[in-house]
């Protein structure tokens, strides 16, 4: 955004002296973002990942031979990157607001278009992550309800385990459940790292917006609308990130519960197997 919209400055200027970001903690993220924009050599995320719905993303997560954050799309921090994509995105947003406040943009209209694009991207991350957490929670809850039933009738279940084919089916089924638990936990932990990065960046943006309010007393009606909209965004994003952290906590508890159920079923199956060998 900066090298295109500031009235002064060029790519050669940026090579020697990158623009000073109004939020010092975002300077590094901003510079890395600008370098990526100018080099533009990163391959795009394949459409099958970026356009996939939550059900497809979960299926890909569970079916991968090895766990990879492919389904995370553009929000995965790549090797060699010092700053998380959400930090870089919010750094661009705050710099865009800085251009408007300082009157440095070549075109306010162009800056507003770019700002809206970035706002939509943050909204998209929050929507996508919420969908993934909700789907995972529903999936794990359903498996808990299904697997709790035999343990609620332990005596009957133990009798059924005396049948070797049934016992083998239970053990094999439990192995699949353990795989689902492991993959869900890995994806959840990575997503929660993204959420924390996004929350930290949004809080920095909120501090900047509070500070700039005092420095932008002569803003036009249009700029005031933009300012108020961005304040609303920071408040909404903060609530959404905190909600996702809460969802992560609930999902973690459910995964532990499901793991406990599987362990108990495995214990009973093992006891039945030993009993069968002894008889």
C-alpha positions in Angstrom: 0.0 0.0 0.0 2.7 2.5 1.0 4.8 2.7 -2.1 1.7 3.1 -4.3 -0.3 5.6 -2.2 2.2 8.0 -0.6 2.7 11.2 -2.6 6.4 10.8 -2.3 8.5 7.6 -2.3 9.3 5.0 -4.8 10.5 1.4 -4.8 14.1 2.6 -4.9 13.4 4.8 -1.9 11.8 1.9 -0.1 14.9 -0.2 -0.8 17.1 2.3 1.2 14.6 3.7 3.7 11.3 1.9 4.2 8.4 4.1 5.4 8.1 4.5 9.1 5.1 2.7 10.4 3.0 4.7 12.9 2.9 1.6 15.2 6.6 0.7 16.1 5.7 -2.9 17.0 4.4 -3.4 13.4 7.4 -2.0 11.6 9.0 -5.3 10.9 5.7 -7.0 9.9 5.0 -4.0 7.6 8.4 -4.2 5.9 8.1 -7.9 5.4 4.7 -7.4 3.9 6.0 -4.7 1.6 8.9 -6.8 0.4 6.4 -9.6 -0.4 4.2 -7.2 -2.3 7.1 -5.9 -4.4 8.6 -9.3 -5.1 5.3 -11.0 -5.5 7.0 -14.4 -6.0 5.0 -16.4 -3.5 2.8 -19.1 -5.2 -0.9 -18.7 -4.5 -2.8 -21.1 -2.4 -4.4 -23.8 -4.6 -8.1 -23.2 -5.2 -9.0 -26.6 -3.7 -7.8 -25.3 -0.4 -8.7 -21.7 -0.5 -12.2 -22.3 -1.8 -12.9 -25.5 0.2 -15.8 -25.4 2.7 -15.4 -26.4 6.3 -16.6 -30.0 5.6 -14.1 -30.4 2.8 -11.3 -28.9 4.9 -12.0 -31.3 7.7 -12.0 -34.3 5.4 -8.7 -33.2 3.9 -7.3 -32.8 7.4 -8.3 -36.3 8.5 -7.3 -38.0 5.2 -3.8 -36.5 4.8 -1.0 -39.1 5.1 1.0 -36.8 7.3 -0.3 -33.7 9.2 0.3 -30.6 7.2 -1.2 -27.1 7.6 -2.3 -27.2 3.9 -5.9 -26.5 4.8 -4.8 -23.4 6.7 -4.4 -21.7 3.3 -2.7 -18.2 3.4 -2.8 -18.0 7.2 0.0 -20.5 7.6 3.2 -18.8 8.6 5.7 -20.1 6.0 9.3 -21.1 6.6 11.5 -18.0 6.5 8.7 -15.6 7.4 9.5 -13.7 10.6 5.9 -12.3 11.0 2.5 -14.0 11.0 0.2 -13.1 8.0 -2.3 -11.6 10.4 0.3 -9.3 11.8 1.3 -8.2 8.3 -2.4 -7.7 7.3 -3.2 -5.5 10.4 0.1 -3.6 9.8 -1.2 -2.7 6.3 -4.6 -1.7 7.7 -3.1 0.6 10.3 -0.7 2.1 7.7 -3.7 2.8 5.5 -5.4 4.7 8.3 -2.1 6.6 8.8 -2.1 7.7 5.2 -5.6 9.0 5.4 -5.0 10.8 8.7 -1.8 12.4 7.5 -3.2 13.3 4.1 -0.4 11.3 2.3 -2.4 9.1 0.0 -2.4 9.8 -3.7 -6.0 8.7 -3.8 -8.2 8.3 -0.8 -10.5 6.2 -2.8 -7.8 3.7 -3.6 -6.7 3.5 0.0 -10.3 2.9 1.1 -10.6 0.1 -1.5 -7.5 -1.6 -0.2 -8.6 -1.1 3.4 -11.9 -2.8 2.7 -10.1 -5.7 1.0 -7.9 -6.2 4.1 -11.0 -5.9 6.4 -12.7 -8.6 4.4 -9.6 -10.8 4.7 -9.6 -10.6 8.5 -13.4 -11.2 8.5 -12.8 -14.2 6.3 -10.2 -15.7 8.6 -12.5 -15.3 11.6 -15.4 -16.9 9.7 -13.3 -19.8 8.4 -11.8 -20.6 11.7 -15.2 -20.4 13.5 -16.6 -22.8 11.0 -13.7 -25.2 11.5 -14.0 -25.1 15.3 -17.8 -25.5 15.2 -17.6 -28.5 12.8 -14.8 -30.2 14.8 -16.8 -29.6 18.1 -19.9 -31.1 16.6 -18.0 -34.1 15.2 -16.3 -34.8 18.5 -19.5 -34.4 20.5 -21.3 -36.9 18.3 -18.5 -39.4 18.7 -18.6 -38.9 22.5 -22.4 -39.5 22.5 -22.0 -42.6 20.4 -19.1 -44.2 22.3 -20.5 -43.4 25.7 -23.5 -45.7 25.1 -21.6 -49.1 25.4 -19.8 -47.9 28.5 -23.1 -47.0 30.1 -24.0 -50.7 29.8 -20.6 -52.0 30.8 -21.7 -55.5 31.7 -23.4 -56.1 28.3 -20.4 -54.5 26.5 -18.0 -56.8 28.3 -20.0 -59.8 27.3 -20.0 -58.6 23.7 -16.2 -58.2 23.8 -15.9 -61.9 24.4 -16.6 -62.3 20.7 -13.2 -61.9 19.0 -14.5 -60.3 15.7 -16.4 -57.7 17.7 -13.3 -57.1 19.8 -11.1 -56.6 16.8 -13.7 -54.2 15.3 -13.7 -52.2 18.5 -9.9 -52.0 18.6 -9.6 -51.0 14.9 -12.4 -48.4 15.4 -10.6 -47.0 18.4 -7.4 -46.6 16.3 -9.3 -44.5 13.8 -10.8 -42.4 16.7 -7.3 -41.8 18.1 -6.2 -40.6 14.7 -9.1 -38.2 14.6 -8.3 -36.9 18.1 -4.6 -36.4 17.1 -5.4 -34.5 13.9 -8.1 -32.4 15.4 -5.9 -31.4 18.3 -3.0 -30.5 16.0 -5.2 -28.3 13.8 -6.8 -26.8 16.8 -3.5 -25.9 18.5 -2.2 -24.3 15.2 -5.4 -22.4 14.7 -5.2 -21.1 18.3 -1.7 -19.8 17.6 -3.1 -17.9 14.6 -5.9 -16.6 16.8 -3.5 -15.3 19.4 -1.4 -13.6 16.8 -4.6 -12.0 15.4 -5.7 -10.9 18.8 -2.3 -9.3 19.6 -2.2 -7.4 16.3 -5.8 -6.2 16.7 -5.1 -4.9 20.2 -2.1 -2.9 18.8 -4.4 -1.6 16.1 -7.0 -0.6 18.7 -4.3 1.3 20.7 -3.3 3.2 17.5 -6.9 4.0 16.7 -7.4 5.5 20.1 -4.2 7.6 19.7 -5.0 8.8 16.2 -8.4 10.0 17.3 -6.8 12.8 19.3 -4.5 13.7 16.3 -7.3 13.7 13.7 -9.7 16.3 15.1 -10.1 18.0 11.7 -11.2 14.8 9.8 -13.8 15.1 7.2 -17.3 13.5 7.5 -16.1 10.7 5.2 -12.9 10.1 7.1 -14.9 10.2 10.4 -17.1 7.4 9.0 -14.0 5.4 8.1 -12.6 6.0 11.5 -15.7 4.9 13.3 -16.1 1.8 11.0 -12.5 0.8 11.9 -13.1 1.2 15.6 -16.1 -1.1 15.1 -13.9 -3.6 13.3 -11.3 -3.7 16.1 -14.0 -4.2 18.7 -15.7 -6.9 16.7 -12.5 -8.7 15.9 -11.4 -8.6 19.5 -14.6 -10.2 20.6 -14.4 -12.8 17.8 -10.8 -13.8 18.6 -11.7 -14.1 22.3 -14.7 -16.3 21.3 -12.5 -18.5 19.2 -10.2 -19.0 22.2 -13.2 -20.0 24.3 -14.3 -22.4 21.5 -10.7 -23.8 21.5 -11.0 -24.5 25.3 -14.3 -26.3 24.9 -12.9 -28.4 22.0 -9.8 -29.3 24.0 -12.0 -30.6 26.9 -14.1 -32.6 24.5 -11.0 -34.2 23.0 -9.7 -35.2 26.4 -13.2 -36.7 27.2 -13.2 -38.6 24.0 -9.7 -39.8 24.6 -10.7 -41.1 28.1 -13.6 -43.0 26.6 -11.4 -44.6 24.0 -8.8 -45.6 26.6 -11.5 -47.2 28.7 -12.8 -49.2 25.7 -9.3 -50.3 24.9 -8.8 -51.4 28.5 -11.9 -53.5 28.5 -11.0 -55.0 25.1 -7.6 -55.9 26.4 -9.0 -57.5 29.5 -11.5 -59.5 27.4 -8.6 -60.6 25.2 -6.5 -61.8 28.1 -9.5 -63.5 29.6 -10.2 -65.3 26.3 -6.5 -66.5 26.2 -6.7 -67.8 29.7 -9.9 -69.8 29.1 
